[in-house]
């Protein structure tokens, strides 16, 4: 039998494309063991597919295998870690905002203060394309979408070019510096 919580997990995976067992446990279940049992059932019911993640040696669950698995997993892990330290009000994947399409767009609250951030996960050897954000800000195109200038959160181990126009918060890929998003 599928529970309401199981449906929430399925909906989460539909939205984020994939998630590790530990990530799902953190977000939806009281323990890792409970998560493992329920996820196994969802796999057996053919609601979810899975494969064993070779690095962490845990299952990754998905409905349709994403092309950029590592990229998607890092975004999902970022969401889970962020949810532990802030109140997330909204999170959307790959929203088109004029000429930019961040990997994620998140609205969150910290100490009764509201924030909007564009999330960019950059794991390839290419550097983060700051120029598209400079144009977005300098032309004030952001005003079509937001009441204020959104933050940029770059999840990457690559060096980020400094800019004066807006704030870029770098969070390394291990997510140990996630509290940087709390200004």
VMD Tcl script that builds the backbone (N, CA, C; Angstrom):
set m [mol new atoms 549]
animate dup $m
set s [atomselect $m all]
$s set {name element resname resid chain x y z} {
  {N N UNK 1 A 0.835 -1.185 0.000}
  {CA C UNK 1 A 0.000 0.000 0.000}
  {C C UNK 1 A 0.883 1.253 0.000}
  {N N UNK 2 A 0.535 2.202 -0.836}
  {CA C UNK 2 A 1.289 3.453 -0.932}
  {C C UNK 2 A 0.668 4.473 0.020}
  {N N UNK 3 A 1.522 5.094 0.829}
  {CA C UNK 3 A 1.067 6.073 1.815}
  {C C UNK 3 A 1.112 7.483 1.230}
  {N N UNK 4 A 0.527 8.422 1.960}
  {CA C UNK 4 A 0.591 9.831 1.547}
  {C C UNK 4 A 2.037 10.310 1.485}
  {N N UNK 5 A 2.840 9.867 2.440}
  {CA C UNK 5 A 4.252 10.260 2.445}
  {C C UNK 5 A 4.969 9.694 1.223}
  {N N UNK 6 A 4.631 8.466 0.852}
  {CA C UNK 6 A 5.215 7.874 -0.351}
  {C C UNK 6 A 4.879 8.716 -1.584}
  {N N UNK 7 A 3.654 9.197 -1.647}
  {CA C UNK 7 A 3.240 10.054 -2.765}
  {C C UNK 7 A 4.047 11.351 -2.764}
  {N N UNK 8 A 4.303 11.901 -1.579}
  {CA C UNK 8 A 5.151 13.100 -1.483}
  {C C UNK 8 A 6.550 12.816 -2.023}
  {N N UNK 9 A 7.091 11.646 -1.694}
  {CA C UNK 9 A 8.422 11.263 -2.174}
  {C C UNK 9 A 8.412 11.128 -3.697}
  {N N UNK 10 A 7.409 10.474 -4.234}
  {CA C UNK 10 A 7.304 10.316 -5.690}
  {C C UNK 10 A 7.210 11.684 -6.361}
  {N N UNK 11 A 6.398 12.567 -5.813}
  {CA C UNK 11 A 6.271 13.923 -6.370}
  {C C UNK 11 A 7.592 14.679 -6.300}
  {N N UNK 12 A 8.322 14.518 -5.191}
  {CA C UNK 12 A 9.632 15.157 -5.039}
  {C C UNK 12 A 10.591 14.659 -6.123}
  {N N UNK 13 A 10.610 13.361 -6.341}
  {CA C UNK 13 A 11.516 12.793 -7.341}
  {C C UNK 13 A 11.087 13.199 -8.752}
  {N N UNK 14 A 9.802 13.316 -8.989}
  {CA C UNK 14 A 9.345 13.832 -10.289}
  {C C UNK 14 A 9.880 15.241 -10.519}
  {N N UNK 15 A 9.842 16.053 -9.476}
  {CA C UNK 15 A 10.283 17.446 -9.590}
  {C C UNK 15 A 11.799 17.556 -9.726}
  {N N UNK 16 A 12.538 16.833 -8.886}
  {CA C UNK 16 A 13.995 16.969 -8.853}
  {C C UNK 16 A 14.733 15.962 -9.734}
  {N N UNK 17 A 14.005 15.013 -10.301}
  {CA C UNK 17 A 14.522 14.013 -11.244}
  {C C UNK 17 A 15.205 12.825 -10.583}
  {N N UNK 18 A 15.884 13.010 -9.442}
  {CA C UNK 18 A 16.549 11.902 -8.763}
  {C C UNK 18 A 16.936 12.331 -7.346}
  {N N UNK 19 A 17.157 11.327 -6.501}
  {CA C UNK 19 A 17.608 11.624 -5.136}
  {C C UNK 19 A 18.204 10.365 -4.518}
  {N N UNK 20 A 19.213 10.567 -3.669}
  {CA C UNK 20 A 19.826 9.464 -2.940}
  {C C UNK 20 A 18.939 9.067 -1.760}
  {N N UNK 21 A 19.105 7.849 -1.308}
  {CA C UNK 21 A 18.353 7.350 -0.156}
  {C C UNK 21 A 18.515 8.278 1.037}
  {N N UNK 22 A 19.741 8.681 1.329}
  {CA C UNK 22 A 20.000 9.529 2.507}
  {C C UNK 22 A 19.315 10.889 2.387}
  {N N UNK 23 A 19.240 11.413 1.181}
  {CA C UNK 23 A 18.574 12.700 0.957}
  {C C UNK 23 A 17.076 12.572 1.205}
  {N N UNK 24 A 16.483 11.519 0.673}
  {CA C UNK 24 A 15.051 11.286 0.869}
  {C C UNK 24 A 14.754 11.065 2.348}
  {N N UNK 25 A 15.618 10.325 3.031}
  {CA C UNK 25 A 15.429 10.083 4.469}
  {C C UNK 25 A 15.439 11.396 5.240}
  {N N UNK 26 A 16.367 12.261 4.913}
  {CA C UNK 26 A 16.494 13.553 5.597}
  {C C UNK 26 A 15.240 14.407 5.428}
  {N N UNK 27 A 14.643 14.349 4.255}
  {CA C UNK 27 A 13.502 15.205 3.944}
  {C C UNK 27 A 12.146 14.634 4.363}
  {N N UNK 28 A 12.003 13.305 4.355}
  {CA C UNK 28 A 10.664 12.732 4.485}
  {C C UNK 28 A 10.458 11.707 5.600}
  {N N UNK 29 A 11.505 11.084 6.088}
  {CA C UNK 29 A 11.313 9.963 7.005}
  {C C UNK 29 A 12.016 10.203 8.337}
  {N N UNK 30 A 11.547 9.526 9.393}
  {CA C UNK 30 A 12.164 9.727 10.709}
  {C C UNK 30 A 13.552 9.092 10.838}
  {N N UNK 31 A 13.871 8.133 9.952}
  {CA C UNK 31 A 15.187 7.494 10.026}
  {C C UNK 31 A 15.571 6.942 8.658}
  {N N UNK 32 A 16.839 6.641 8.516}
  {CA C UNK 32 A 17.337 6.055 7.275}
  {C C UNK 32 A 16.718 4.680 7.054}
  {N N UNK 33 A 16.584 3.899 8.103}
  {CA C UNK 33 A 16.026 2.553 7.988}
  {C C UNK 33 A 14.585 2.579 7.463}
  {N N UNK 34 A 13.776 3.473 7.989}
  {CA C UNK 34 A 12.391 3.606 7.512}
  {C C UNK 34 A 12.393 4.015 6.038}
  {N N UNK 35 A 13.252 4.950 5.682}
  {CA C UNK 35 A 13.347 5.390 4.283}
  {C C UNK 35 A 13.734 4.225 3.376}
  {N N UNK 36 A 14.720 3.449 3.790}
  {CA C UNK 36 A 15.162 2.314 2.975}
  {C C UNK 36 A 14.026 1.321 2.743}
  {N N UNK 37 A 13.255 1.040 3.786}
  {CA C UNK 37 A 12.145 0.087 3.660}
  {C C UNK 37 A 11.058 0.616 2.728}
  {N N UNK 38 A 10.687 1.881 2.890}
  {CA C UNK 38 A 9.624 2.446 2.050}
  {C C UNK 38 A 10.089 2.586 0.599}
  {N N UNK 39 A 11.331 3.017 0.397}
  {CA C UNK 39 A 11.847 3.163 -0.964}
  {C C UNK 39 A 11.948 1.810 -1.665}
  {N N UNK 40 A 12.314 0.787 -0.916}
  {CA C UNK 40 A 12.351 -0.560 -1.492}
  {C C UNK 40 A 10.950 -0.962 -1.959}
  {N N UNK 41 A 9.936 -0.655 -1.159}
  {CA C UNK 41 A 8.547 -0.958 -1.538}
  {C C UNK 41 A 8.155 -0.195 -2.810}
  {N N UNK 42 A 8.504 1.075 -2.861}
  {CA C UNK 42 A 8.172 1.873 -4.048}
  {C C UNK 42 A 8.872 1.331 -5.293}
  {N N UNK 43 A 10.072 0.808 -5.104}
  {CA C UNK 43 A 10.791 0.171 -6.203}
  {C C UNK 43 A 10.080 -1.123 -6.611}
  {N N UNK 44 A 9.690 -1.916 -5.626}
  {CA C UNK 44 A 8.992 -3.177 -5.911}
  {C C UNK 44 A 7.641 -2.936 -6.580}
  {N N UNK 45 A 6.960 -1.849 -6.200}
  {CA C UNK 45 A 5.678 -1.489 -6.821}
  {C C UNK 45 A 5.872 -0.850 -8.198}
  {N N UNK 46 A 7.138 -0.689 -8.590}
  {CA C UNK 46 A 7.507 -0.080 -9.877}
  {C C UNK 46 A 7.099 1.390 -9.994}
  {N N UNK 47 A 6.998 2.051 -8.849}
  {CA C UNK 47 A 6.739 3.493 -8.825}
  {C C UNK 47 A 8.026 4.265 -9.088}
  {N N UNK 48 A 9.147 3.686 -8.641}
  {CA C UNK 48 A 10.465 4.304 -8.796}
  {C C UNK 48 A 11.435 3.292 -9.375}
  {N N UNK 49 A 12.457 3.813 -10.040}
  {CA C UNK 49 A 13.581 2.992 -10.474}
  {C C UNK 49 A 14.766 3.356 -9.589}
  {N N UNK 50 A 15.785 2.532 -9.618}
  {CA C UNK 50 A 16.955 2.838 -8.793}
  {C C UNK 50 A 18.206 2.227 -9.401}
  {N N UNK 51 A 19.327 2.771 -8.961}
  {CA C UNK 51 A 20.620 2.154 -9.239}
  {C C UNK 51 A 21.521 2.458 -8.057}
  {N N UNK 52 A 22.545 1.635 -7.895}
  {CA C UNK 52 A 23.452 1.823 -6.768}
  {C C UNK 52 A 24.503 2.846 -7.150}
  {N N UNK 53 A 24.556 3.910 -6.362}
  {CA C UNK 53 A 25.512 5.001 -6.572}
  {C C UNK 53 A 26.876 4.505 -6.122}
  {N N UNK 54 A 27.839 4.464 -7.029}
  {CA C UNK 54 A 29.125 3.831 -6.728}
  {C C UNK 54 A 29.970 4.575 -5.707}
  {N N UNK 55 A 29.827 5.873 -5.608}
  {CA C UNK 55 A 30.666 6.626 -4.677}
  {C C UNK 55 A 30.148 6.483 -3.250}
  {N N UNK 56 A 28.881 6.756 -3.051}
  {CA C UNK 56 A 28.308 6.729 -1.707}
  {C C UNK 56 A 27.806 5.341 -1.326}
  {N N UNK 57 A 27.776 4.419 -2.287}
  {CA C UNK 57 A 27.299 3.065 -2.059}
  {C C UNK 57 A 25.879 3.048 -1.493}
  {N N UNK 58 A 25.041 3.905 -2.032}
  {CA C UNK 58 A 23.626 3.913 -1.666}
  {C C UNK 58 A 22.815 4.022 -2.948}
  {N N UNK 59 A 21.542 3.717 -2.844}
  {CA C UNK 59 A 20.693 3.779 -4.024}
  {C C UNK 59 A 20.334 5.213 -4.379}
  {N N UNK 60 A 20.225 5.432 -5.684}
  {CA C UNK 60 A 19.688 6.676 -6.226}
  {C C UNK 60 A 18.362 6.300 -6.872}
  {N N UNK 61 A 17.319 7.040 -6.518}
  {CA C UNK 61 A 15.973 6.761 -7.027}
  {C C UNK 61 A 15.581 7.802 -8.065}
  {N N UNK 62 A 14.861 7.357 -9.067}
  {CA C UNK 62 A 14.414 8.237 -10.140}
  {C C UNK 62 A 13.204 7.593 -10.811}
  {N N UNK 63 A 12.515 8.357 -11.626}
  {CA C UNK 63 A 11.407 7.824 -12.415}
  {C C UNK 63 A 11.900 7.585 -13.835}
  {N N UNK 64 A 12.523 8.598 -14.408}
  {CA C UNK 64 A 13.193 8.475 -15.702}
  {C C UNK 64 A 14.615 8.974 -15.483}
  {N N UNK 65 A 15.578 8.154 -15.805}
  {CA C UNK 65 A 16.972 8.484 -15.511}
  {C C UNK 65 A 17.386 9.787 -16.197}
  {N N UNK 66 A 17.822 10.781 -15.405}
  {CA C UNK 66 A 18.246 12.052 -16.003}
  {C C UNK 66 A 19.578 11.916 -16.730}
  {N N UNK 67 A 19.771 12.770 -17.725}
  {CA C UNK 67 A 21.012 12.738 -18.504}
  {C C UNK 67 A 22.207 13.180 -17.672}
  {N N UNK 68 A 22.011 14.184 -16.840}
  {CA C UNK 68 A 23.107 14.717 -16.023}
  {C C UNK 68 A 22.895 14.301 -14.568}
  {N N UNK 69 A 23.109 13.024 -14.297}
  {CA C UNK 69 A 22.800 12.465 -12.978}
  {C C UNK 69 A 23.567 13.167 -11.859}
  {N N UNK 70 A 24.875 13.319 -12.005}
  {CA C UNK 70 A 25.672 13.939 -10.940}
  {C C UNK 70 A 25.204 15.376 -10.683}
  {N N UNK 71 A 24.941 16.095 -11.733}
  {CA C UNK 71 A 24.471 17.474 -11.652}
  {C C UNK 71 A 23.141 17.538 -10.900}
  {N N UNK 72 A 22.197 16.670 -11.283}
  {CA C UNK 72 A 20.873 16.646 -10.648}
  {C C UNK 72 A 20.975 16.238 -9.177}
  {N N UNK 73 A 21.831 15.259 -8.880}
  {CA C UNK 73 A 21.993 14.826 -7.487}
  {C C UNK 73 A 22.537 15.945 -6.616}
  {N N UNK 74 A 23.473 16.705 -7.145}
  {CA C UNK 74 A 24.043 17.808 -6.372}
  {C C UNK 74 A 22.992 18.882 -6.104}
  {N N UNK 75 A 22.139 19.155 -7.069}
  {CA C UNK 75 A 21.061 20.123 -6.857}
  {C C UNK 75 A 20.075 19.608 -5.803}
  {N N UNK 76 A 19.741 18.333 -5.864}
  {CA C UNK 76 A 18.831 17.734 -4.885}
  {C C UNK 76 A 19.446 17.762 -3.489}
  {N N UNK 77 A 20.726 17.419 -3.394}
  {CA C UNK 77 A 21.414 17.468 -2.098}
  {C C UNK 77 A 21.470 18.893 -1.561}
  {N N UNK 78 A 21.706 19.853 -2.452}
  {CA C UNK 78 A 21.713 21.259 -2.045}
  {C C UNK 78 A 20.364 21.630 -1.432}
  {N N UNK 79 A 19.291 21.271 -2.095}
  {CA C UNK 79 A 17.946 21.557 -1.584}
  {C C UNK 79 A 17.762 20.944 -0.189}
  {N N UNK 80 A 18.142 19.684 -0.035}
  {CA C UNK 80 A 17.965 19.000 1.253}
  {C C UNK 80 A 18.768 19.675 2.360}
  {N N UNK 81 A 20.012 20.026 2.072}
  {CA C UNK 81 A 20.843 20.686 3.082}
  {C C UNK 81 A 20.310 22.076 3.407}
  {N N UNK 82 A 19.899 22.808 2.392}
  {CA C UNK 82 A 19.354 24.146 2.610}
  {C C UNK 82 A 18.099 24.076 3.472}
  {N N UNK 83 A 17.271 23.069 3.239}
  {CA C UNK 83 A 16.021 22.940 4.001}
  {C C UNK 83 A 16.264 22.693 5.484}
  {N N UNK 84 A 17.469 22.269 5.839}
  {CA C UNK 84 A 17.798 22.027 7.244}
  {C C UNK 84 A 18.132 23.318 7.993}
  {N N UNK 85 A 18.464 24.390 7.250}
  {CA C UNK 85 A 18.897 25.622 7.932}
  {C C UNK 85 A 18.028 26.841 7.642}
  {N N UNK 86 A 17.139 26.742 6.648}
  {CA C UNK 86 A 16.232 27.852 6.330}
  {C C UNK 86 A 14.833 27.291 6.092}
  {N N UNK 87 A 13.869 28.181 6.051}
  {CA C UNK 87 A 12.509 27.785 5.690}
  {C C UNK 87 A 12.335 28.052 4.192}
  {N N UNK 88 A 12.297 26.993 3.410}
  {CA C UNK 88 A 12.141 27.138 1.965}
  {C C UNK 88 A 10.662 27.353 1.662}
  {N N UNK 89 A 10.374 28.456 0.990}
  {CA C UNK 89 A 8.996 28.785 0.618}
  {C C UNK 89 A 8.656 28.263 -0.778}
  {N N UNK 90 A 9.642 28.272 -1.665}
  {CA C UNK 90 A 9.422 27.800 -3.037}
  {C C UNK 90 A 10.755 27.386 -3.644}
  {N N UNK 91 A 10.714 26.397 -4.502}
  {CA C UNK 91 A 11.896 25.972 -5.244}
  {C C UNK 91 A 11.427 25.465 -6.597}
  {N N UNK 92 A 11.974 26.043 -7.644}
  {CA C UNK 92 A 11.638 25.622 -9.007}
  {C C UNK 92 A 12.923 25.288 -9.753}
  {N N UNK 93 A 12.836 24.282 -10.601}
  {CA C UNK 93 A 13.971 23.860 -11.410}
  {C C UNK 93 A 13.967 24.559 -12.759}
  {N N UNK 94 A 15.140 24.988 -13.187}
  {CA C UNK 94 A 15.378 25.485 -14.543}
  {C C UNK 94 A 14.296 26.442 -15.045}
  {N N UNK 95 A 14.049 27.466 -14.274}
  {CA C UNK 95 A 13.084 28.497 -14.645}
  {C C UNK 95 A 13.742 29.430 -15.661}
  {N N UNK 96 A 13.026 29.756 -16.721}
  {CA C UNK 96 A 13.562 30.675 -17.729}
  {C C UNK 96 A 13.191 32.094 -17.324}
  {N N UNK 97 A 14.222 32.913 -17.139}
  {CA C UNK 97 A 14.062 34.321 -16.760}
  {C C UNK 97 A 14.767 35.159 -17.823}
  {N N UNK 98 A 14.064 35.497 -18.874}
  {CA C UNK 98 A 14.702 36.229 -19.966}
  {C C UNK 98 A 15.749 35.358 -20.629}
  {N N UNK 99 A 17.014 35.807 -20.584}
  {CA C UNK 99 A 18.106 35.064 -21.209}
  {C C UNK 99 A 18.868 34.167 -20.247}
  {N N UNK 100 A 18.380 34.028 -19.026}
  {CA C UNK 100 A 19.056 33.124 -18.096}
  {C C UNK 100 A 18.119 31.984 -17.723}
  {N N UNK 101 A 18.727 30.865 -17.400}
  {CA C UNK 101 A 17.971 29.705 -16.926}
  {C C UNK 101 A 18.786 29.045 -15.819}
  {N N UNK 102 A 18.622 29.533 -14.582}
  {CA C UNK 102 A 19.369 28.925 -13.481}
  {C C UNK 102 A 18.914 27.484 -13.255}
  {N N UNK 103 A 19.789 26.682 -12.657}
  {CA C UNK 103 A 19.429 25.298 -12.340}
  {C C UNK 103 A 18.278 25.253 -11.349}
  {N N UNK 104 A 18.249 26.224 -10.461}
  {CA C UNK 104 A 17.169 26.303 -9.487}
  {C C UNK 104 A 16.877 27.741 -9.128}
  {N N UNK 105 A 15.656 27.974 -8.717}
  {CA C UNK 105 A 15.245 29.281 -8.209}
  {C C UNK 105 A 14.585 29.011 -6.868}
  {N N UNK 106 A 15.125 29.612 -5.812}
  {CA C UNK 106 A 14.627 29.314 -4.468}
  {C C UNK 106 A 14.231 30.590 -3.739}
  {N N UNK 107 A 13.108 30.516 -3.067}
  {CA C UNK 107 A 12.678 31.575 -2.163}
  {C C UNK 107 A 12.724 31.008 -0.761}
  {N N UNK 108 A 13.381 31.713 0.157}
  {CA C UNK 108 A 13.499 31.187 1.516}
  {C C UNK 108 A 13.471 32.311 2.533}
  {N N UNK 109 A 13.245 31.929 3.784}
  {CA C UNK 109 A 13.141 32.887 4.879}
  {C C UNK 109 A 14.152 32.517 5.958}
  {N N UNK 110 A 14.867 33.543 6.444}
  {CA C UNK 110 A 15.795 33.395 7.565}
  {C C UNK 110 A 15.537 34.553 8.516}
  {N N UNK 111 A 15.238 34.252 9.761}
  {CA C UNK 111 A 14.968 35.291 10.766}
  {C C UNK 111 A 13.951 36.321 10.266}
  {N N UNK 112 A 12.866 35.840 9.713}
  {CA C UNK 112 A 11.777 36.680 9.190}
  {C C UNK 112 A 12.181 37.561 8.010}
  {N N UNK 113 A 13.352 37.326 7.431}
  {CA C UNK 113 A 13.783 38.071 6.256}
  {C C UNK 113 A 13.706 37.152 5.037}
  {N N UNK 114 A 13.121 37.667 3.946}
  {CA C UNK 114 A 12.911 36.869 2.740}
  {C C UNK 114 A 14.064 37.046 1.758}
  {N N UNK 115 A 14.432 35.943 1.121}
  {CA C UNK 115 A 15.496 35.943 0.121}
  {C C UNK 115 A 15.031 35.203 -1.130}
  {N N UNK 116 A 15.564 35.640 -2.251}
  {CA C UNK 116 A 15.380 34.944 -3.524}
  {C C UNK 116 A 16.779 34.680 -4.061}
  {N N UNK 117 A 17.004 33.464 -4.549}
  {CA C UNK 117 A 18.324 33.139 -5.083}
  {C C UNK 117 A 18.207 32.280 -6.331}
  {N N UNK 118 A 19.065 32.580 -7.290}
  {CA C UNK 118 A 19.248 31.727 -8.453}
  {C C UNK 118 A 20.365 30.753 -8.090}
  {N N UNK 119 A 20.126 29.473 -8.274}
  {CA C UNK 119 A 21.107 28.445 -7.917}
  {C C UNK 119 A 21.732 27.906 -9.197}
  {N N UNK 120 A 23.046 27.924 -9.236}
  {CA C UNK 120 A 23.794 27.379 -10.370}
  {C C UNK 120 A 24.713 26.275 -9.865}
  {N N UNK 121 A 24.547 25.074 -10.386}
  {CA C UNK 121 A 25.436 23.958 -10.076}
  {C C UNK 121 A 26.421 23.858 -11.227}
  {N N UNK 122 A 27.701 23.998 -10.928}
  {CA C UNK 122 A 28.721 24.011 -11.977}
  {C C UNK 122 A 29.771 22.952 -11.662}
  {N N UNK 123 A 29.624 21.772 -12.262}
  {CA C UNK 123 A 30.588 20.707 -12.006}
  {C C UNK 123 A 31.462 20.406 -13.217}
  {N N UNK 124 A 31.127 20.976 -14.369}
  {CA C UNK 124 A 31.950 20.760 -15.560}
  {C C UNK 124 A 33.204 21.630 -15.456}
  {N N UNK 125 A 34.084 21.481 -16.416}
  {CA C UNK 125 A 35.317 22.268 -16.407}
  {C C UNK 125 A 35.106 23.702 -16.863}
  {N N UNK 126 A 33.933 23.995 -17.399}
  {CA C UNK 126 A 33.652 25.366 -17.816}
  {C C UNK 126 A 33.382 26.220 -16.584}
  {N N UNK 127 A 33.795 27.483 -16.663}
  {CA C UNK 127 A 33.524 28.374 -15.537}
  {C C UNK 127 A 32.083 28.870 -15.597}
  {N N UNK 128 A 31.605 29.318 -14.475}
  {CA C UNK 128 A 30.250 29.845 -14.373}
  {C C UNK 128 A 30.110 31.057 -15.282}
  {N N UNK 129 A 29.052 31.096 -16.058}
  {CA C UNK 129 A 28.825 32.193 -16.998}
  {C C UNK 129 A 28.248 33.396 -16.248}
  {N N UNK 130 A 29.136 34.242 -15.762}
  {CA C UNK 130 A 28.743 35.427 -14.999}
  {C C UNK 130 A 28.180 36.505 -15.927}
  {N N UNK 131 A 28.647 36.534 -17.175}
  {CA C UNK 131 A 28.224 37.593 -18.102}
  {C C UNK 131 A 26.710 37.630 -18.306}
  {N N UNK 132 A 26.080 36.464 -18.374}
  {CA C UNK 132 A 24.623 36.458 -18.571}
  {C C UNK 132 A 23.910 37.080 -17.367}
  {N N UNK 133 A 24.468 36.891 -16.175}
  {CA C UNK 133 A 23.874 37.512 -14.985}
  {C C UNK 133 A 24.169 39.010 -14.936}
  {N N UNK 134 A 25.365 39.406 -15.381}
  {CA C UNK 134 A 25.673 40.843 -15.442}
  {C C UNK 134 A 24.664 41.555 -16.337}
  {N N UNK 135 A 24.391 40.970 -17.490}
  {CA C UNK 135 A 23.420 41.563 -18.415}
  {C C UNK 135 A 22.031 41.588 -17.778}
  {N N UNK 136 A 21.665 40.522 -17.108}
  {CA C UNK 136 A 20.364 40.413 -16.437}
  {C C UNK 136 A 20.185 41.540 -15.422}
  {N N UNK 137 A 21.272 41.858 -14.704}
  {CA C UNK 137 A 21.213 42.916 -13.690}
  {C C UNK 137 A 21.379 44.307 -14.290}
  {N N UNK 138 A 22.358 44.464 -15.152}
  {CA C UNK 138 A 22.639 45.793 -15.711}
  {C C UNK 138 A 21.492 46.335 -16.560}
  {N N UNK 139 A 20.759 45.465 -17.230}
  {CA C UNK 139 A 19.600 45.908 -18.013}
  {C C UNK 139 A 18.338 45.981 -17.147}
  {N N UNK 140 A 18.496 45.639 -15.883}
  {CA C UNK 140 A 17.391 45.617 -14.911}
  {C C UNK 140 A 16.264 44.682 -15.346}
  {N N UNK 141 A 16.626 43.675 -16.118}
  {CA C UNK 141 A 15.640 42.686 -16.551}
  {C C UNK 141 A 15.057 41.923 -15.361}
  {N N UNK 142 A 15.841 41.804 -14.286}
  {CA C UNK 142 A 15.367 41.091 -13.095}
  {C C UNK 142 A 14.088 41.704 -12.534}
  {N N UNK 143 A 13.857 43.003 -12.785}
  {CA C UNK 143 A 12.672 43.688 -12.252}
  {C C UNK 143 A 11.367 43.155 -12.848}
  {N N UNK 144 A 11.457 42.476 -13.985}
  {CA C UNK 144 A 10.266 41.855 -14.576}
  {C C UNK 144 A 9.787 40.671 -13.737}
  {N N UNK 145 A 10.708 40.101 -12.942}
  {CA C UNK 145 A 10.419 38.865 -12.228}
  {C C UNK 145 A 10.436 38.999 -10.707}
  {N N UNK 146 A 11.249 39.936 -10.208}
  {CA C UNK 146 A 11.476 40.013 -8.765}
  {C C UNK 146 A 11.387 41.449 -8.264}
  {N N UNK 147 A 10.991 41.624 -7.005}
  {CA C UNK 147 A 10.957 42.967 -6.435}
  {C C UNK 147 A 12.346 43.479 -6.042}
  {N N UNK 148 A 13.308 42.572 -5.952}
  {CA C UNK 148 A 14.663 42.926 -5.544}
  {C C UNK 148 A 15.662 42.077 -6.324}
  {N N UNK 149 A 16.921 42.448 -6.257}
  {CA C UNK 149 A 17.963 41.689 -6.944}
  {C C UNK 149 A 18.140 40.343 -6.248}
  {N N UNK 150 A 17.955 39.240 -6.971}
  {CA C UNK 150 A 18.167 37.939 -6.330}
  {C C UNK 150 A 19.655 37.657 -6.127}
  {N N UNK 151 A 19.934 36.843 -5.139}
  {CA C UNK 151 A 21.296 36.374 -4.910}
  {C C UNK 151 A 21.627 35.324 -5.963}
  {N N UNK 152 A 22.900 35.075 -6.156}
  {CA C UNK 152 A 23.345 33.961 -6.985}
  {C C UNK 152 A 24.067 33.007 -6.046}
  {N N UNK 153 A 23.621 31.766 -6.006}
  {CA C UNK 153 A 24.305 30.738 -5.230}
  {C C UNK 153 A 24.950 29.795 -6.233}
  {N N UNK 154 A 26.271 29.733 -6.210}
  {CA C UNK 154 A 27.022 28.873 -7.125}
  {C C UNK 154 A 27.542 27.671 -6.343}
  {N N UNK 155 A 27.044 26.502 -6.684}
  {CA C UNK 155 A 27.501 25.268 -6.053}
  {C C UNK 155 A 28.587 24.707 -6.956}
  {N N UNK 156 A 29.821 24.915 -6.548}
  {CA C UNK 156 A 30.954 24.528 -7.394}
  {C C UNK 156 A 32.253 24.550 -6.594}
  {N N UNK 157 A 33.209 23.773 -7.059}
  {CA C UNK 157 A 34.563 23.832 -6.504}
  {C C UNK 157 A 35.467 24.725 -7.354}
  {N N UNK 158 A 34.937 25.203 -8.473}
  {CA C UNK 158 A 35.713 26.072 -9.369}
  {C C UNK 158 A 35.799 27.486 -8.803}
  {N N UNK 159 A 36.835 28.196 -9.212}
  {CA C UNK 159 A 37.007 29.580 -8.782}
  {C C UNK 159 A 35.937 30.445 -9.442}
  {N N UNK 160 A 35.350 31.342 -8.666}
  {CA C UNK 160 A 34.297 32.229 -9.166}
  {C C UNK 160 A 34.859 33.641 -9.292}
  {N N UNK 161 A 34.618 34.242 -10.445}
  {CA C UNK 161 A 35.046 35.627 -10.674}
  {C C UNK 161 A 34.228 36.557 -9.772}
  {N N UNK 162 A 34.897 37.539 -9.189}
  {CA C UNK 162 A 34.196 38.497 -8.327}
  {C C UNK 162 A 33.531 39.566 -9.178}
  {N N UNK 163 A 32.358 39.995 -8.729}
  {CA C UNK 163 A 31.619 41.041 -9.429}
  {C C UNK 163 A 31.127 42.061 -8.413}
  {N N UNK 164 A 30.922 43.277 -8.888}
  {CA C UNK 164 A 30.443 44.347 -8.011}
  {C C UNK 164 A 28.932 44.531 -8.085}
  {N N UNK 165 A 28.335 44.120 -9.205}
  {CA C UNK 165 A 26.920 44.400 -9.447}
  {C C UNK 165 A 25.970 43.655 -8.515}
  {N N UNK 166 A 26.346 42.449 -8.120}
  {CA C UNK 166 A 25.450 41.606 -7.326}
  {C C UNK 166 A 26.271 40.631 -6.500}
  {N N UNK 167 A 25.595 39.951 -5.606}
  {CA C UNK 167 A 26.285 39.045 -4.688}
  {C C UNK 167 A 26.250 37.615 -5.215}
  {N N UNK 168 A 27.418 36.988 -5.246}
  {CA C UNK 168 A 27.525 35.569 -5.575}
  {C C UNK 168 A 28.007 34.852 -4.321}
  {N N UNK 169 A 27.239 33.869 -3.905}
  {CA C UNK 169 A 27.604 33.062 -2.741}
  {C C UNK 169 A 28.084 31.716 -3.264}
  {N N UNK 170 A 29.342 31.394 -2.989}
  {CA C UNK 170 A 29.863 30.105 -3.437}
  {C C UNK 170 A 29.728 29.079 -2.326}
  {N N UNK 171 A 29.170 27.933 -2.685}
  {CA C UNK 171 A 29.071 26.789 -1.787}
  {C C UNK 171 A 29.805 25.648 -2.474}
  {N N UNK 172 A 30.771 25.073 -1.800}
  {CA C UNK 172 A 31.545 23.992 -2.400}
  {C C UNK 172 A 30.669 22.754 -2.586}
  {N N UNK 173 A 31.098 21.862 -3.452}
  {CA C UNK 173 A 30.297 20.699 -3.820}
  {C C UNK 173 A 30.029 19.742 -2.663}
  {N N UNK 174 A 30.862 19.769 -1.626}
  {CA C UNK 174 A 30.590 18.903 -0.469}
  {C C UNK 174 A 29.500 19.487 0.436}
  {N N UNK 175 A 29.063 20.704 0.139}
  {CA C UNK 175 A 27.966 21.412 0.822}
  {C C UNK 175 A 28.236 21.702 2.298}
  {N N UNK 176 A 29.482 21.598 2.727}
  {CA C UNK 176 A 29.807 21.876 4.131}
  {C C UNK 176 A 29.713 23.363 4.454}
  {N N UNK 177 A 29.696 24.206 3.419}
  {CA C UNK 177 A 29.607 25.659 3.628}
  {C C UNK 177 A 28.209 26.171 3.300}
  {N N UNK 178 A 27.214 25.325 3.426}
  {CA C UNK 178 A 25.843 25.686 3.059}
  {C C UNK 178 A 25.337 26.889 3.843}
  {N N UNK 179 A 25.843 27.078 5.047}
  {CA C UNK 179 A 25.363 28.203 5.860}
  {C C UNK 179 A 25.744 29.557 5.268}
  {N N UNK 180 A 26.557 29.576 4.222}
  {CA C UNK 180 A 26.884 30.843 3.550}
  {C C UNK 180 A 25.653 31.513 2.949}
  {N N UNK 181 A 24.621 30.736 2.656}
  {CA C UNK 181 A 23.408 31.327 2.080}
  {C C UNK 181 A 22.613 32.094 3.125}
  {N N UNK 182 A 22.956 31.914 4.391}
  {CA C UNK 182 A 22.317 32.659 5.478}
  {C C UNK 182 A 23.184 33.879 5.728}
  {N N UNK 183 A 22.744 35.008 5.236}
  {CA C UNK 183 A 23.569 36.224 5.254}
  {C C UNK 183 A 23.715 36.834 6.617}
}
mol reanalyze $m
mol bondsrecalc $m
mol representation Tube
mol addrep $m
